[in-house]
Amino acid sequence: MGLYMLTNTPSPFIYHKKEEAGRFIPIQIVKSAENQSRFISDIIPLLHLSEPNAKIVKYIIGELVRNVLEHVYADHGAIVAAQYYKKTNRVSIGICDTGIGVWKSMHRSWHPKTDIEAIRLALTPGITGTTRREGGSSDNAGAGLFFIKSIAKITRNYFAIYSGKAEYTLLKHPKRLKGIPRLYADPTRDPHSEINTAPDFPGTLVAVDLSLEETPEFNSLITTIGNTYDQAIRERKRGKYREHHF
């Protein structure tokens, strides 16, 4: 995955470099819009989905990386990596930054008392640290983390977010549960574990496994997400056209 290359240290292991395309994205740093675009382009072959579904999942991941670049003031950008597992047909994605963290980001508008309270706010759709207005703004709808968590929940996969002294980890719902699991705006209503006593990490880490089985439940959720993001894009474009140029 390029860990020793990234840290510029010699590897204690002997290994044979494998072809990346369609299998994994080595650990890399994203510090600009160009870096972000390249990462998103590289992740497309890992998303073994139909074109419409892959487009939406790609957009969500892009929003998470964009959020790092625009809102968390991470001088060193974001560290990203991804890997596809053929046997289980899933992709694992990690995004980490050394920015101001979730609490400071949310404190500007929402004043959470603890790191775990800030993470709960970040996971709530329609809430973003850039504005006190629920529903977010034309530039940030405050739903990227919620949608990623929702996909993980529907497909019974791993999702975790760690920032400050807090960690929130989604737990799988029982397989015997019939029908589509209900999605809650309040992250505390989902089966999860959380702590507020972890070693203090000033940035933010998001890790998620996404199953690529296109079940009816998965397709239904992706359609809903797609409609939401289509609306967000239209609002963002209208906001851009309303800007005054002098």
The 8 nearest C-alpha neighbors of each residue, nearest first, counted from 0:
[[1, 25, 26, 2, 24, 23, 80, 3],
 [0, 2, 4, 25, 3, 26, 5, 27],
 [3, 1, 5, 4, 0, 6, 26, 25],
 [4, 2, 6, 8, 5, 1, 7, 10],
 [3, 5, 7, 1, 2, 6, 8, 9],
 [6, 4, 2, 3, 7, 1, 27, 26],
 [5, 7, 3, 4, 8, 2, 1, 9],
 [8, 6, 4, 5, 3, 9, 2, 10],
 [7, 9, 3, 6, 10, 4, 5, 2],
 [10, 8, 3, 11, 7, 4, 12, 6],
 [9, 11, 12, 3, 8, 13, 4, 2],
 [12, 10, 9, 13, 3, 8, 14, 2],
 [13, 11, 10, 14, 9, 15, 3, 8],
 [12, 14, 11, 15, 10, 16, 9, 3],
 [15, 13, 12, 16, 17, 10, 11, 0],
 [14, 16, 17, 13, 18, 12, 0, 1],
 [15, 17, 14, 18, 19, 0, 1, 13],
 [18, 16, 19, 15, 22, 14, 20, 23],
 [17, 19, 20, 16, 22, 21, 23, 15],
 [18, 20, 23, 22, 17, 21, 24, 25],
 [21, 19, 22, 18, 23, 44, 41, 45],
 [20, 22, 44, 45, 19, 23, 83, 42],
 [23, 21, 83, 19, 20, 82, 45, 24],
 [22, 24, 82, 19, 81, 83, 21, 25],
 [23, 25, 81, 80, 82, 19, 26, 41],
 [26, 24, 0, 1, 80, 27, 23, 81],
 [27, 25, 80, 79, 1, 0, 2, 24],
 [26, 28, 79, 78, 25, 80, 29, 5],
 [27, 29, 78, 77, 30, 79, 76, 26],
 [28, 30, 34, 77, 76, 35, 31, 78],
 [31, 29, 76, 34, 28, 77, 75, 68],
 [32, 30, 34, 33, 29, 35, 68, 76],
 [31, 33, 35, 34, 36, 30, 65, 29],
 [32, 34, 36, 31, 35, 37, 30, 29],
 [35, 33, 29, 31, 37, 32, 36, 38],
 [34, 36, 32, 38, 33, 37, 29, 39],
 [35, 37, 33, 39, 38, 34, 40, 32],
 [36, 38, 40, 34, 35, 39, 41, 33],
 [39, 37, 41, 35, 40, 36, 42, 34],
 [38, 40, 42, 36, 41, 37, 35, 61],
 [41, 39, 37, 38, 42, 43, 36, 44],
 [40, 42, 38, 39, 43, 37, 44, 24],
 [41, 43, 39, 45, 40, 44, 38, 46],
 [42, 44, 46, 45, 40, 41, 39, 57],
 [45, 43, 21, 46, 42, 41, 47, 20],
 [46, 44, 21, 42, 43, 83, 47, 22],
 [47, 45, 43, 48, 44, 53, 42, 211],
 [46, 48, 45, 211, 44, 49, 53, 43],
 [49, 47, 53, 46, 52, 50, 211, 213],
 [48, 50, 52, 51, 53, 47, 213, 54],
 [49, 51, 53, 52, 54, 48, 55, 47],
 [52, 50, 54, 53, 49, 55, 48, 225],
 [53, 51, 55, 54, 49, 50, 48, 56],
 [52, 54, 50, 56, 48, 55, 51, 57],
 [55, 53, 57, 51, 52, 56, 50, 58],
 [54, 56, 58, 52, 57, 53, 225, 59],
 [57, 55, 59, 53, 58, 54, 52, 60],
 [58, 56, 54, 60, 55, 59, 53, 61],
 [57, 59, 61, 55, 56, 60, 54, 62],
 [60, 58, 62, 56, 61, 57, 143, 55],
 [61, 59, 63, 57, 62, 58, 56, 64],
 [60, 62, 58, 64, 59, 63, 65, 57],
 [63, 61, 65, 59, 60, 64, 66, 58],
 [64, 62, 66, 60, 61, 65, 143, 59],
 [63, 65, 61, 67, 66, 62, 60, 68],
 [66, 64, 62, 68, 67, 63, 61, 69],
 [65, 67, 63, 69, 64, 68, 70, 62],
 [68, 66, 64, 71, 65, 69, 70, 77],
 [67, 69, 65, 66, 70, 76, 64, 71],
 [70, 68, 66, 67, 65, 71, 72, 73],
 [69, 71, 66, 67, 72, 68, 104, 129],
 [70, 72, 98, 67, 99, 73, 69, 104],
 [73, 71, 98, 70, 74, 99, 69, 68],
 [72, 74, 98, 76, 75, 71, 97, 96],
 [75, 73, 76, 72, 98, 97, 30, 68],
 [74, 76, 73, 77, 30, 97, 96, 28],
 [77, 75, 30, 73, 29, 74, 96, 68],
 [78, 76, 96, 29, 95, 28, 79, 30],
 [77, 79, 28, 95, 27, 94, 96, 29],
 [80, 78, 94, 27, 93, 26, 77, 28],
 [79, 81, 26, 93, 24, 25, 92, 27],
 [82, 80, 92, 24, 91, 23, 93, 90],
 [81, 83, 23, 91, 90, 22, 24, 84],
 [82, 84, 90, 22, 45, 23, 89, 85],
 [85, 83, 89, 88, 86, 87, 90, 82],
 [84, 86, 88, 87, 83, 89, 22, 90],
 [87, 85, 88, 84, 89, 83, 90, 210],
 [86, 88, 85, 89, 84, 210, 211, 90],
 [89, 87, 85, 84, 86, 211, 210, 212],
 [88, 90, 210, 209, 211, 84, 87, 83],
 [89, 91, 83, 209, 82, 208, 84, 92],
 [92, 90, 208, 82, 81, 207, 209, 83],
 [93, 91, 81, 207, 206, 80, 208, 90],
 [92, 94, 206, 80, 79, 205, 81, 95],
 [95, 93, 79, 205, 78, 204, 206, 77],
 [94, 96, 204, 78, 77, 203, 205, 79],
 [97, 95, 77, 202, 203, 98, 78, 76],
 [98, 96, 202, 73, 201, 203, 99, 75],
 [97, 73, 99, 202, 71, 72, 96, 100],
 [100, 98, 71, 202, 103, 201, 72, 104],
 [101, 99, 202, 203, 201, 98, 102, 103],
 [100, 102, 104, 103, 105, 117, 162, 118],
 [103, 101, 117, 105, 114, 104, 100, 106],
 [104, 102, 106, 105, 101, 100, 99, 107],
 [103, 105, 101, 128, 102, 106, 107, 100],
 [104, 106, 128, 102, 103, 107, 109, 108],
 [107, 105, 110, 103, 109, 108, 104, 102],
 [106, 108, 105, 104, 109, 128, 110, 103],
 [107, 109, 131, 106, 128, 130, 105, 110],
 [108, 110, 106, 105, 111, 107, 131, 128],
 [111, 109, 106, 108, 112, 105, 107, 102],
 [112, 110, 117, 113, 116, 109, 106, 102],
 [111, 113, 110, 116, 114, 117, 102, 106],
 [114, 112, 116, 115, 111, 117, 102, 195],
 [113, 115, 117, 102, 165, 116, 163, 164],
 [116, 114, 165, 118, 117, 113, 195, 119],
 [115, 117, 119, 113, 114, 118, 111, 120],
 [118, 116, 114, 102, 120, 115, 111, 119],
 [117, 119, 121, 115, 120, 116, 122, 114],
 [120, 118, 116, 122, 117, 121, 186, 115],
 [119, 121, 117, 123, 118, 122, 116, 126],
 [122, 120, 118, 119, 123, 117, 127, 126],
 [123, 121, 145, 119, 120, 144, 118, 186],
 [122, 124, 120, 184, 121, 126, 185, 145],
 [125, 123, 142, 141, 126, 145, 184, 122],
 [134, 124, 126, 141, 135, 133, 140, 142],
 [125, 127, 141, 133, 124, 135, 123, 134],
 [128, 126, 141, 129, 135, 130, 121, 125],
 [127, 129, 105, 104, 130, 108, 107, 126],
 [128, 130, 127, 108, 131, 107, 135, 139],
 [131, 129, 132, 128, 108, 127, 135, 136],
 [130, 132, 108, 133, 109, 129, 128, 127],
 [133, 131, 130, 135, 134, 126, 136, 127],
 [134, 132, 125, 135, 126, 131, 130, 127],
 [125, 133, 135, 140, 126, 132, 136, 141],
 [136, 134, 140, 125, 133, 141, 126, 127],
 [135, 137, 139, 138, 140, 134, 130, 132],
 [136, 138, 235, 234, 139, 238, 231, 140],
 [139, 137, 136, 235, 140, 135, 231, 234],
 [138, 140, 136, 141, 135, 137, 127, 129],
 [141, 139, 135, 136, 142, 125, 134, 137],
 [140, 142, 127, 125, 126, 139, 135, 124],
 [143, 141, 124, 145, 140, 144, 125, 146],
 [144, 142, 146, 145, 59, 141, 63, 147],
 [145, 143, 147, 146, 122, 142, 148, 121],
 [144, 146, 142, 122, 148, 143, 147, 124],
 [145, 147, 149, 143, 148, 144, 142, 150],
 [146, 148, 144, 150, 149, 145, 143, 151],
 [149, 147, 151, 145, 146, 150, 144, 152],
 [150, 148, 146, 152, 151, 147, 145, 153],
 [151, 149, 153, 147, 152, 148, 154, 146],
 [150, 152, 156, 148, 154, 149, 153, 155],
 [151, 153, 155, 149, 150, 154, 148, 156],
 [154, 152, 150, 155, 151, 149, 180, 217],
 [153, 155, 151, 152, 156, 210, 150, 217],
 [156, 154, 152, 171, 153, 151, 172, 157],
 [155, 157, 151, 208, 154, 152, 209, 171],
 [156, 158, 208, 207, 151, 169, 159, 155],
 [159, 157, 207, 169, 206, 168, 148, 151],
 [160, 158, 168, 206, 167, 205, 169, 207],
 [159, 161, 205, 167, 204, 166, 206, 168],
 [160, 162, 166, 204, 203, 165, 167, 205],
 [163, 161, 203, 165, 200, 202, 100, 164],
 [162, 164, 200, 199, 201, 165, 114, 100],
 [163, 165, 197, 199, 195, 196, 198, 162],
 [166, 164, 195, 115, 114, 194, 162, 163],
 [165, 167, 161, 194, 193, 160, 168, 162],
 [166, 168, 193, 160, 159, 192, 161, 169],
 [169, 167, 159, 192, 191, 158, 193, 170],
 [168, 170, 191, 158, 190, 159, 157, 192],
 [171, 169, 191, 190, 168, 172, 192, 157],
 [172, 170, 155, 173, 156, 169, 152, 190],
 [171, 173, 174, 170, 155, 190, 176, 152],
 [174, 172, 175, 176, 171, 155, 177, 170],
 [175, 173, 176, 172, 177, 155, 171, 154],
 [174, 176, 173, 177, 172, 178, 180, 171],
 [175, 177, 174, 173, 178, 172, 180, 179],
 [178, 176, 175, 179, 180, 174, 173, 172],
 [177, 179, 180, 176, 216, 181, 175, 215],
 [178, 180, 216, 181, 177, 153, 176, 182],
 [181, 179, 153, 178, 182, 176, 152, 177],
 [180, 182, 179, 183, 153, 178, 189, 152],
 [183, 181, 180, 149, 184, 189, 152, 153],
 [182, 184, 185, 181, 188, 186, 189, 187],
 [183, 185, 123, 124, 186, 182, 145, 122],
 [184, 186, 183, 187, 188, 123, 119, 189],
 [187, 185, 188, 189, 184, 119, 122, 123],
 [186, 188, 189, 185, 191, 119, 190, 183],
 [189, 187, 186, 185, 183, 190, 191, 184],
 [188, 190, 187, 186, 191, 183, 169, 185],
 [191, 189, 170, 169, 188, 172, 171, 192],
 [192, 190, 169, 170, 168, 189, 193, 167],
 [191, 193, 168, 167, 169, 194, 170, 190],
 [192, 194, 167, 166, 168, 191, 195, 165],
 [193, 195, 165, 166, 196, 197, 167, 192],
 [194, 196, 165, 164, 115, 197, 114, 166],
 [195, 197, 164, 194, 165, 198, 199, 166],
 [196, 198, 164, 165, 195, 199, 194, 166],
 [199, 197, 164, 200, 196, 163, 165, 195],
 [198, 200, 164, 163, 197, 201, 162, 165],
 [201, 199, 163, 202, 162, 198, 164, 203],
 [202, 200, 163, 100, 99, 97, 199, 162],
 [203, 201, 97, 100, 98, 96, 200, 99],
 [204, 202, 162, 100, 96, 95, 161, 97],
 [203, 205, 95, 161, 160, 94, 162, 96],
 [204, 206, 160, 94, 93, 159, 95, 161],
 [207, 205, 93, 159, 158, 92, 160, 94],
 [206, 208, 158, 157, 92, 91, 209, 159],
 [207, 209, 91, 157, 156, 90, 92, 158],
 [208, 210, 90, 89, 151, 211, 91, 207],
 [211, 209, 89, 212, 154, 88, 208, 90],
 [212, 210, 89, 88, 213, 209, 48, 47],
 [211, 213, 214, 210, 88, 217, 48, 89],
 [214, 212, 217, 211, 218, 215, 48, 216],
 [213, 215, 217, 216, 212, 218, 219, 211],
 [216, 214, 218, 217, 219, 213, 220, 179],
 [217, 215, 219, 214, 218, 179, 220, 153],
 [216, 218, 214, 220, 215, 219, 213, 221],
 [219, 217, 221, 215, 220, 216, 213, 222],
 [218, 220, 216, 222, 217, 221, 215, 223],
 [221, 219, 223, 217, 222, 218, 224, 216],
 [220, 222, 224, 218, 223, 219, 225, 217],
 [223, 221, 225, 219, 220, 224, 218, 226],
 [224, 222, 220, 226, 225, 221, 227, 219],
 [225, 223, 221, 227, 222, 226, 228, 220],
 [224, 226, 222, 228, 223, 227, 55, 221],
 [227, 225, 229, 223, 224, 228, 222, 230],
 [228, 226, 224, 230, 225, 229, 231, 223],
 [227, 229, 231, 225, 230, 226, 232, 224],
 [230, 228, 226, 232, 231, 227, 225, 233],
 [229, 231, 233, 228, 227, 232, 234, 226],
 [232, 230, 228, 234, 229, 233, 235, 227],
 [233, 231, 235, 229, 234, 230, 228, 236],
 [234, 232, 230, 236, 235, 231, 237, 229],
 [235, 233, 237, 231, 137, 232, 236, 238],
 [234, 236, 137, 232, 238, 233, 237, 138],
 [235, 237, 239, 233, 238, 234, 232, 240],
 [238, 236, 234, 240, 239, 235, 233, 241],
 [237, 239, 235, 241, 236, 240, 234, 137],
 [240, 238, 236, 237, 242, 241, 235, 234],
 [239, 241, 237, 242, 238, 236, 243, 235],
 [242, 240, 238, 239, 237, 243, 236, 244],
 [241, 243, 239, 240, 244, 238, 237, 245],
 [244, 242, 241, 245, 240, 239, 238, 237],
 [243, 245, 242, 241, 240, 239, 238, 237],
 [244, 243, 242, 241, 240, 239, 238, 237]]
